[in-house]
């Protein structure tokens, strides 16, 4: 998948999350520890969201392996250290799998934990 296609899926998901009443705090956060596609508030919970687009939801979900989870957790820790006001929120790690055939997102809330 090209970078442009990936960006298009990320934009589609960001727009969809806003329609689900989430408040986008940051997109494409990069640090030395890794990157986070979307950081958003879902009510009082701070969500670190990984977006994966593959030919099936299952393939997308399986691509968020233990190594990727650990990198996201490290990036989230660095983000929270630099944003103490947001660190007061309960955090969770979500995965949104996009089936490239149907373009439909599958949102797994609290897909993994620390």
Secondary structure, 3 states (H helix, E strand, C coil): CCHHHHHHHHHHHHHHHHHCCCEEEEEEEEECCEEEEEEEEECCEEEEEEEEEECCHHHHHHCCCHHHHHHHHHHHHHHHHHCHHHHCCEEEEEEEEEECCCCCEEEEEEEECC
